[in-house]
């Protein structure tokens, strides 16, 4: 039976999201706090409650604090025109970076943001002076948590793993599932349940032709 959906790999850790990836689509809709650096015309109606009132031309006033989805904030951000400035979410600020550097394993990343690594990588588009610290924190957090994730995945055979993955972000859950698949495949091989190695169709057809020639 064929699968209804074939997973498309996320591109969030690279230059741009992959808009064929469901994970990236969900990640790009996460909200990002911004501050308008210039009046934005004709959008005041949509953000009236958050902007604290719009002017007569329905513009969002300069200095308004809003929460925009990541995809919209990236589209409006421009260093030259200074349409808006981005405020770092708390989880990526210096206070939390200190927590991660002390012991990244104690943090519930899924509660803080289910796409912690992908969303954090996309923040590097906004040319913050803290970009170098953010990227280093993301890398060290991943390194610090990787071993425990893989150890857990290799020591949970035929067990309920819901508690093990509850604190992981979506990328880490993918790693955990990969580790589980490797463990299950190894157990099947060890029990002699792995699929048999068979000759390719090319070899089988070659043997048939050779046998036919011998009969002739």
TAKA-V877087 format. One record per backbone hydrogen bond with DSSP energy under -0.5 kcal/mol. CO is the residue of the C=O (numbers start at 0). NH is the residue of the N-H. E is the energy in kcal/mol with one decimal. If there is no record, write none. Layout:
CO|NH|E, CO|NH|E
This chain:
4|6|-0.6, 10|13|-1.9, 16|18|-0.7, 17|20|-2.1, 19|21|-0.5, 20|24|-2.0, 21|25|-2.3, 22|26|-2.4, 23|27|-2.5, 24|28|-0.5, 25|28|-0.9, 26|29|-1.7, 27|70|-2.1, 29|69|-2.0, 31|67|-2.3, 32|86|-2.7, 33|65|-2.2, 34|84|-2.7, 35|62|-2.8, 38|40|-0.7, 39|42|-0.9, 39|59|-2.8, 42|45|-0.6, 42|46|-1.3, 44|47|-0.6, 46|50|-2.6, 47|51|-0.8, 47|52|-1.5, 52|60|-0.5, 54|57|-2.0, 56|41|-1.1, 57|42|-0.6, 57|43|-3.7, 58|54|-1.4, 58|60|-0.6, 59|39|-2.0, 60|63|-1.4, 63|35|-2.4, 63|65|-0.6, 65|33|-2.8, 65|67|-0.5, 67|31|-2.8, 68|71|-0.7, 68|72|-2.3, 69|73|-2.4, 70|74|-1.4, 71|75|-1.8, 72|76|-1.6, 77|81|-2.2, 82|36|-2.4, 82|37|-0.9, 84|34|-2.6, 88|91|-2.0, 89|92|-1.5, 89|95|-0.5, 92|96|-2.2, 93|97|-1.9, 94|98|-1.2, 95|99|-2.4, 96|100|-2.0, 97|101|-1.5, 98|102|-2.4, 99|103|-0.6, 102|105|-1.3, 103|106|-1.1, 106|108|-1.3, 107|111|-1.8, 108|112|-2.5, 112|115|-1.2, 113|169|-3.3, 114|118|-3.0, 115|119|-1.9, 116|120|-2.2, 117|121|-1.7, 118|122|-1.2, 120|123|-1.1, 121|124|-1.6, 122|125|-1.8, 123|126|-0.9, 127|130|-1.9, 129|133|-2.5, 130|134|-2.8, 131|135|-2.0, 132|136|-2.3, 133|137|-2.5, 134|138|-2.1, 135|139|-2.6, 136|140|-2.4, 137|141|-2.1, 138|142|-2.4, 139|143|-2.5, 140|144|-1.5, 141|145|-1.9, 142|146|-0.7, 144|148|-2.0, 145|149|-2.4, 146|150|-2.8, 147|151|-2.4, 148|152|-2.1, 149|153|-1.6, 150|154|-0.6, 151|154|-0.8, 152|155|-0.6, 155|157|-0.5, 155|158|-0.7, 158|160|-0.6, 160|164|-1.8, 161|165|-0.9, 164|167|-1.6, 166|108|-1.4, 166|109|-0.5, 168|172|-2.2, 169|173|-1.7, 170|174|-1.8, 171|175|-2.5, 172|176|-2.4, 173|177|-2.0, 174|178|-2.4, 175|179|-2.4, 176|180|-2.4, 177|181|-2.1, 178|182|-2.2, 179|183|-2.7, 180|184|-2.6, 181|185|-2.1, 182|186|-2.4, 183|187|-2.2, 184|188|-2.2, 185|189|-2.8, 186|190|-1.6, 187|192|-3.4, 187|193|-0.7, 188|191|-1.4, 195|197|-0.5, 199|203|-2.1, 200|204|-2.7, 201|205|-1.8, 202|206|-2.3, 203|207|-2.0, 204|208|-2.3, 205|209|-2.4, 206|210|-2.4, 207|211|-2.2, 208|212|-2.3, 209|213|-1.7, 210|214|-1.6, 211|215|-1.7
